[in-house]
């Protein structure tokens, strides 16, 4: 039970899910510097309460790797570019390298 934590939204209400779903198409649309300054850094203190420093660093590296793969891997790029608003979260991430 020590690992259980409540996640709250901006109004201090409970979140319906663990994290807002973010699709690969949304992640590749964010420059790495903007990902760091607007997505990761503002929440670093909160994140570090639940993740190790290595996990935070790995998240940063994973975003950079996704951007590099999107640029260099034509097959991955075609698959991601075919995603639409109708693509389910699970289907979208089935294409992601893991």
C-alpha positions as CSV (number, residue, x, y, z in Angstrom):
1,X,0.0,0.0,0.0
2,X,3.0,2.4,0.4
3,X,3.2,2.6,-3.4
4,X,-0.4,3.8,-3.9
5,X,-0.7,7.4,-4.7
6,X,-3.6,9.6,-5.6
7,X,-3.3,11.7,-8.7
8,X,-5.2,15.0,-8.8
9,X,-6.1,17.4,-11.5
10,X,-5.8,21.2,-11.4
11,X,-9.0,21.5,-9.3
12,X,-7.6,18.9,-6.8
13,X,-10.2,16.3,-8.1
14,X,-9.1,12.7,-8.6
15,X,-8.0,11.8,-12.1
16,X,-10.0,9.2,-14.0
17,X,-6.8,7.6,-15.4
18,X,-3.2,7.4,-14.4
19,X,-2.0,9.8,-17.0
20,X,-3.6,11.7,-19.8
21,X,-3.2,9.6,-23.0
22,X,-0.5,11.0,-25.3
23,X,-0.2,9.5,-28.7
24,X,3.0,9.2,-30.7
25,X,1.8,11.8,-33.1
26,X,1.5,14.3,-30.3
27,X,4.9,13.4,-28.9
28,X,6.7,13.8,-32.2
29,X,5.1,17.2,-32.7
30,X,6.9,18.6,-29.7
31,X,10.5,19.7,-30.1
32,X,12.8,18.1,-27.5
33,X,13.6,21.4,-25.9
34,X,9.9,22.3,-25.6
35,X,9.2,18.8,-24.2
36,X,11.9,19.5,-21.5
37,X,10.8,23.0,-20.7
38,X,7.1,22.7,-20.9
39,X,6.3,19.0,-20.1
40,X,9.1,17.5,-18.0
41,X,10.7,20.4,-16.1
42,X,7.6,22.0,-14.6
43,X,6.6,18.7,-13.0
44,X,10.1,17.4,-12.1
45,X,9.6,17.9,-8.4
46,X,6.3,16.0,-8.4
47,X,7.6,13.3,-10.7
48,X,10.7,12.8,-8.7
49,X,8.5,12.0,-5.6
50,X,7.4,8.8,-7.4
51,X,10.1,8.1,-10.0
52,X,13.8,7.6,-9.6
53,X,16.3,10.0,-11.2
54,X,17.1,7.3,-13.7
55,X,13.4,6.9,-14.7
56,X,13.2,10.7,-15.2
57,X,16.4,10.7,-17.3
58,X,15.1,7.7,-19.2
59,X,11.9,9.5,-20.1
60,X,13.9,12.4,-21.5
61,X,16.1,9.9,-23.5
62,X,13.0,8.1,-24.7
63,X,11.5,11.3,-26.2
64,X,14.8,12.1,-27.9
65,X,15.0,8.6,-29.2
66,X,11.4,8.7,-30.5
67,X,12.2,11.9,-32.4
68,X,15.3,10.4,-33.9
69,X,13.5,7.2,-34.9
70,X,10.7,9.2,-36.5
71,X,13.2,11.1,-38.6
72,X,15.3,8.1,-39.6
73,X,12.9,5.2,-39.8
74,X,10.6,5.6,-42.8
75,X,8.3,2.7,-41.8
76,X,7.8,4.0,-38.3
77,X,7.1,7.5,-39.8
78,X,4.5,6.2,-42.2
79,X,2.7,4.2,-39.4
80,X,2.7,7.2,-37.1
81,X,1.6,9.6,-39.8
82,X,-1.4,7.4,-40.5
83,X,-2.8,7.9,-37.0
84,X,-5.9,9.9,-36.8
85,X,-8.3,11.1,-34.1
86,X,-10.0,7.7,-34.6
87,X,-6.8,5.7,-33.7
88,X,-7.1,4.0,-30.3
89,X,-4.5,4.7,-27.7
90,X,-3.5,1.0,-27.6
91,X,-3.3,0.7,-31.4
92,X,-1.2,3.9,-31.6
93,X,1.4,2.5,-29.2
94,X,1.6,-0.9,-30.8
95,X,3.8,0.7,-33.5
96,X,6.1,2.4,-31.0
97,X,9.6,0.9,-30.4
98,X,9.9,-0.8,-27.1
